[in-house]
Amino acid sequence: MNRFIELFRVWRRRFLVFLIVLGPGLITAVTNNDAGGVATYTVAASMYGVASRFLLVPEVLLLAISQDIGARIAIVTKKGLGDLIRERFGVRTAVFLFGLYFIANQGVVLQNISGLKTSYQIFNLPWEILLTATCLILIAVVVRFSYRSLQNIFLFLIFFYLSYVFVAFITKPDWNLAFRDAFIWPQQVKLDLTYWFTRIAVLGTTITAWGQFFIHSYTADKKLSEEHIRYERAEIYAGSLVTTFFSFMMIIAVSETLFKNHIVAQDGYSAALALRPLAGELTQALFAVGLFGASLLGLTIIPLATAYVFAELFGYEGGLDTDFKRGRLFYSFFITQIVVALLIALFPAVRLFKLTLYVDFLNGAMLPVIFYFLIKFAENKDMMGRYVVRGFSRFFLRASAVFITAAVVVSFIGRIFKII
C-alpha cells in the first residue's frame, strides 16, 4: 500500500510539472494548422488527395525534433533564437533574415485574416463589421491580458479543430487507402515536379519558420528551468502528434469530397462552397467553424511571433508580460501587422487565400536556413553544456535540411522554367 501511495505521489508530481510546462509545444504545433495551413492542406488535398501528406512519419518527427531542440536552446540560454542570431552572427545577418521572415509572416497574417473573413462569409454574416470588431478585440486582449491568461485562451481555441475530426468521419473515408497513401506509397497520383512543389508548401505550413522562432521566444517568456527540459520535450512531442492528427483529418475530409469528385479548390472559400452539395450543410458549417478557430489562433500567434523576432533581433524589450509602455515597439509591431492585413482584407474582391501555396513554399524554403542556426547553437558545447544535441536528433535535422534544400531547388527551377 505504501509503495502504491509513493508511486501515486511521483506520478502526480510529474503530471503537475507537465501542466506547468504545458503551452509552448502544443500551441506552436497546433497553430501551424492556422487558416493558411487549412487553405494549403485544402488546395493540396483537392489536387492529390491523402498523397499530399506522403512521408507523414518523417514530417511529424522533424516537427517534434526541431521544436524540441529549439525549446532546449531557449531553456538553457534563457534567450530567443533572434537574440542568439544577432549576438553570434551580427546585425547584418539579423536584418537580412528578418526581411525574409517578415515577408513570409505577413503573407501568413494575410492568409489568416482572409480565413476569418471567409468563415463569416460562409455563414452570410456582415463580415466587414465583424472582421473589424474581431481585430480590435484581439489587439485589446493581447495588450491587456497577462501571459498566463493569453495561454489559456490559446489552449481553448485548439478545441475548434475538433470540427475537422467530425467532418472527416462524416465523409466515411476508405481508411486503408488513406493510410497507404500517407504512410507507405501514394496509389492514385503521379509524384511529378508539380507534386513536390505542393508537398514543400504543405511542409512549410506544417513546420513553419515562424514556429521555430516562436517556440524559442515563448519558452523563454515562460521562464522554464533546465529541470523542465524532459517535461517540455514530452509536451512538444504530444503537440506534434495532436497537430498532425488534426491536419490528417482535414486532408481526409477534402480527399473524400473534392479530390474524389475531381474538384480542385483555389482557396478555403471555394472549398467550403463545394463541400455543401457534396457532403451537406453540416459539413460546410463544421468546416467554417474550424476555419474560424484556426484563423483566430493564427491571427494572434503569427504577428506575435514576428514581434518577438523584431524585438530580439534588434535588441528591444518585449514579451507578453511586458506592459505596453515598456514594450511599445513590440506591441506596435504586433498591431501594425494586423491593421495592414485588415485594411487589405476589407476590399470585397480580395481573396488572399490564392497566395497560399506560394507563401507556404517560401516558409518551407526557409527551413534549411533556420535549421542551420539550430544546428550551430544546439551543437555548441560552450553554450549548451551537458544539454548539447547528439545522436539521432543531430543526424536527422542535418539530413532533413539537405533533403528539403534539394526538393526546394528542383521544384523552384521547375516552376521558373514552367516545367511544372
N, C-alpha and C positions, 0 to 999 in steps of 0.2 A: 504493500500500500504506500509506504514512504517513497519507494522508488517511482511509483506512478505519479505521486504528487510532485516529486522533484522533476520528473520528465515534463509534466504539465507546465511547471513554472518556467523551465528552459524554453519550451516552445512558445509559451505566452510572451516571454521577453523578446524572442526572435520576431514574433508577429508584430509586437508593438514597435520594435525598431524598424521593421518593414514599413509600417504605417508612417513612421517619421520620415523615411526617405522617399515615400510614395510621391510621385509627381513628375519629376523631370523626364524620366524614361517613357512613362506611359503617355504623358501629354505630348511630348515631342513626336513620338512614333505615330500616335493616332492623328495628330494634326497634319501629318504627311498626306492623309486622306482628306485634305481640305476640298473646297469647291473646285480648285484647279485639278486636284487629284481625281475627283469624281468625273470631271469633264474628260480628262485624259484616259482614265480607265474606260469610260463610256465609249469614246471615239475608238480607242484601240480594240475593245471587245466587239464593237459593231463591225470592225474590219476583219478581225482574226479570231473572235471567239475566246475561249479559255486559253488558246495557244498564246494569247497576248501576255500571259503570266508563265510561259515556259521558263524553266530554270528558277522556279519559285523557291526551292530549298536554299540554293546558294544566295539568292537575293535576301531572304529573311535572315540568314546567317550573317551576311555582310552588314545589314542594318544593325543587328544586335552587337556585333563585334566593334564596328566603327563608333557607335554611340557609347558602348562600354569603355572603350579607350578614351573617348572624349571626356566622359564623366570622371574617369580615373585621373586624367591630367588636371581637370578642374579642382578636384578634391585635394590632390597633393600640392598643387602650386597655388591654390586659392585665387586663380586668375582665369579669365575667359580666354578663348582662342585668339580673339582680336588683340588683347593685351600682349599675349606672348609673341604674336607675329610682329607687332610694332617694336617690341623690345629686342627681339632676336634678329629680325631681318630689315629693320629700318622703316622710316616713314614713306619712302618712295614705293616700296613693295606694298605697304599698307594702303596707300592711295590707289594704286593700280588694282589691287584685289578688291577694295571696297567699290570701285567703279563697276567692275563686273558683277559683283554681288548685289549692288543696288539695282542695276538694270534687271537682273533676273528676279529679284524680290519684288520690285514694283510691278513687273508683269504678273507675278503670282497674286499680289494685292488686287490688281485689276480683275483677275480671274475670280477672286473671292467676292468682290463687290458685285460682279456680274452674276455670280451664283445666287447671292442674296436677292438681287433684282429678279432673277428667273423664278425663284421659289415664290415670290409674291405674285408674279405674273401668272404662274400656273393656277393659283387659287383666285385669279381675277380680282385682286385687291388693288387699292390705289398705291401703286408701288413707289411713285415719286415721294409722297408724303412719308410712307413707312420706311423707305430706304434712308431718307434724310434723318428721320427721328431715330432710327436704329443706330446710325453712325454717331449721332450726337450723344446718345445714351451710352454707347460703347466707350467713347472718349472720356465721358464723365466718370464712368465706373473705373476705368484703368487709372485715371489720375487720382481719384479719391480713395479707392479701396486699397487695403494692405495686401502684401504678398500672399498671406495665408488665405484671405477671403477670395482673391482672384484665382488662386489654385483650386479652391473648392468649386468655383464657377466653371473653370476649365474642365474639371473632372466630371461635373454634372452634364456638360454639353456632349460628352462622349456617348451618353445613352441615346442620343439621337441616331447614332449609327446602327442601332438595333433595327431600324426600319428597313435597312438593306437586307438584313437576315430574313425578315418576313417576306420581302419581295422575292428573294432567291427561292424560298420554299414554295411560294405561291406558283412560281413558274414550272414546278415539278421537273427539275433537270435530270439528265442522264448522268448520274454521279460517276459511274465507271469511266465514261468518256472524258468527263471533266478532269478527273484525277490523272488519267493517262496523258491528256494534253499538257497539264501543268507540271507533272512530276516525272514523266518518262520521255515521251516524244510526241509532238503535235501530229494528229492524224488527218486533219482536214485542210491545212493551209500550207503554202509554199514559203519557206524561210528565205525569201529574197532580200535585196537591199532595202526595199520599202519596209519590209517587216522589221529589220534591225534598226532602222531609223525610229520606227514607232516603239520598238522594245526599249531603246535607250530613253525615249521620252517617258515611258512607264517607269523605268528605273529611276529617272530624275525626279519623278513625283513620289516615289516610294522612299528613296534615300536622298534627301534634299541637301543642297549646300547650306541653306538657312538652318536646317535641322542640326547640322554638325556644329554650327556656331551657337545656336540657341541652347543646346543641351549643356555646353560649356558654361555659358553665362547664367543659365537658370540654376544649374547645380552650384555654381559659385555663389549665386544670390541666396541659395538655401542654406549655405554655411555648414555643409556636412563635413565631418572629420574623417580621418583615414580608417577608423574602426567601422565606418558605414559602407566602405567600398564593396564588400561582398553582398550586402543587402541591396545596394544600389544596382549592382550587376543583376541580381535576381529580378529587380523591378524593370530594368531595361529589357531583359530577355522576355519577361512577361508582356511588356508593352509591344515588343516586336511581333510576338505571336498574336496578340489581340488585334493590332492594326492589319496584319496580314489576313487574319480571318475575315475582318470586315471588308477589306478590299477584294478578297476572293469571292465573297458573297455578292458584291457589286458586279464583278465580272460575270459570275454565273447568271445573274438576273438579266444582264444585257445580252449575253450569249444566247440564252434560251428564248429571247424575244426578237431583238433586232437582227442579230447575226443569222439566226435560223431563217429569218424571213428576208434576208439579203437587203436590209436597210442600213445604210452607213450613216451614222449620226455625225453632224457637223459640230454640235455643241450640246450642252446639257438640256437646253430648252427644247430643241428639236427631238432629242431622245425622249424627254418626258411626254411630249405630244404624241410621239409614235407608240409609246407604251400603252396609251389608253385604249385604242382599238384592238391591240394585240393581247393585253392582259387585264383590261378593265380599269375602272375609276379608282379602285382601292390601291392598285399597284402604282398608278400615277401619283396618287396622293402620298403614299409612303415614300416614293422616290423624292417628291418635293420636300417632305418633312426632313428626310435625311440630308438633302441638299442644303436646307436652311441651317441645320445644326453644323454641318461641315463648313459652310460659308462663314457663320458667326465665329466659330473657333479659329478658322484660318485668318479672318479679317482682324482678329485680335493678336494672334501669335506671330504672324509673319511681319507686320510692322514693328512689333516689339523686338523681334529678332534683329531687324535692320537697325533699330535704335540702339540696341545693345552693342552691335558691332561698331556703329558710328562712335559711340561713347568710348569704347575700348581702344579702337584703332587710333583715335586722335586725343586720347587722354582726358576725356571729360568724365565728370561724375554722373552716374546714372544707375537706376535699378528700381524695382517695384516697391521697395521700402524707403526710397528716397522721396522727399517731398518735392512739390513742383518748383519751389524757389531754388533749391539746391540742384535739382536735376532738370532745369528748364530746357536745356538743349536736348536731353534725352527724350523728354515728353513732347517737345516741339517737333522733333523729327518723327516721332510716332504719329502725332496729329496730322502733320503735313501730308504724309503718305495716304492717309485715309481721306482727307479733304480733296486731294488731287484726284484720287480714284473716284470719289463721289461725283465731282464736277463732270468728269468724263462720262460716267455711267448714266447721268441724268438726261443725256441725249437719247431720245426714244429709239433711234435706229441703231445705236451702238450695241453690238453683241461681241463682247470681249472674249468669249469662250473660243472664238476662232483662232486665237493666239495659242491655244492650249498646248498642242504638240511641239511648237517651236520654243515656247517658254520652258517647258519641261525638258526638252532636248538640251537646251542651254544649261539647265540645272544638272543634268546628267553629265554633260561635257565638263562641268566644273569639278566634279567629284575627284578625279585623279589629282587635281591641284590641292584640294582640301586634304586628301589622303596623304599627300607628300608632307604637309605640315604636321599632321597627326603622327606620321611615322617618325619624323625628325624629333618631335617632342617626347613621344612615348618611349623611344629607344635611348634617350639622353639620360645616362646614369646619374650625372650631377644634378639633374633636375628632378628625376623620378625616384632616385634611391632604390630601395628594395621593391618598389612598385613598377619598375621598368618592365615594358612589354617584351615577352619572349614567346618562343614556341609557335603553336599553330596560328594564333591571332596575328602575330607579326608576319608570318608567311602568307596567310590568306589575304590580309589587307594589301600587301605588295602585289600578289598575283592578280587580285581584283582590279587594282589600279592599271596594270598592264593590259588586261583583257578589255576593260572599259575604254581605255585610250585607243586601242586598235579598232574597236567597234565604232567609236565616235568618228575616227579619221576616215574609215572606209565608208560609213553611211553618209558623212558630210560631203566627201568627194562625190559620191553617187548623187547627192542632192544638187550639188553645184553644176555638175555636167549632165544633169537631167537623166541620169541612168535610172533614178527612182522617182 
